[in-house]
């Protein structure tokens, strides 16, 4: 039998573990984002929401950079299919954030 193409590849376990940790952090950031938005809607005070927004945005940016770093590790170690899935995840997360902000803005205006 010819040697497997994956036999010389580093294990994808560590980058995948790091990406899963990033997803947990994203979920926590979204919860904080939604909580601040709900409080703003209930109280009609935008101060808390406006103060949380730059923090959350920075947090999402940092998480995204870490995911991209691990996506690149996957690519560099020959795990192209897994890296492709991570790329799709990133695109969907970007779309989710854009949609969430758009929904917040529409509800805020009402």
N, C-alpha and C positions, 0 to 999 in steps of 0.2 A: 504494500500500500504506500502511496506517496504521503509524505508528511502533511499534516493538516496546515492550512494557511494560518490558522489561529494559534498554532503551537508556539510560535515565537512572540506572540503578542502579550503585552502586560495585561494583567487582569483588569477588567473594567469596574471591579467592585468598589474601589476607593472613589473614583470620580462619580459613580452612580450614588454612592452613599452621601457624598458632598452635595450632589444635586437634590437628593431627597431632603436633606437638611435645609437647603435653600427654599424648597417648596413649603416646608413647615414654617419658615420665617415669613414667606410671602403670605401664607394663610393668616398668620398672626397680624401682619401689617394690614391686610384687608379687613380683619375684624376691628382693628383700631380705627381704620379709615371709616368704616361703616358706623361704628359707635359715635365717632365725632360728628358724622353727618346727621345721624338720628337726633343727637343732642341739639344740633343747630336747628333742625326742623322743629323740634319741640319747644325750644326756648326762644327761637328767632334771634339768637345771638351768634353772630358769625365769627366772633373772636377765636373761640376754641378751634373751630374748623379751619379757619385761615392760618392759625398757628401750627396746626398738625399737618396741613397740606405740604409745606416744604419739607418737613421731616420725613413724611411718608414717601414723598417723591424721591428724596435722597436714598432712603432705605431700599426702595424698589430698584433704583439705579445700581446700588452696591450689590444687591442680590443678583441682578441681571449680569453684572460683570463677573461675579463668581461662577455663575452657571456657564457663561461663555468660556471662561477659563477651563472649566472641566469638560465642556464640549470639545474644546481644542485638544485637551489631553486624550480624549477618546479618539479623535481624528488621528492624532499623531501616533497613537498606538495601534492603529488599524481597525478600530471599532467604528467603521463608517456608518453602518446601519443604526447603531445606537446613537451616534452623534447626530444623525439625521432626525431621529426621534426627538432628541433634545432641542434641535433647531426648531422643529414644529412646535414643541412645548413653548419655546421662547416667543414665537410668533403669536401663538394663542394667548399667552400671558399679556403681551403687548396689546392685543385686541381687547382682552378683558379689561385692562386698565383704562384704555381709551373709552370703551363703552361705559364703564363705571363712572368716569369723570363726566362724560356727556349726560348720563342719567342724573347725576348729582346736579349739574348745572341747570338742566330742565326743571327738576323739582325745586331747586332753590329759587328760580324765577317765579314759580307759581304762587 
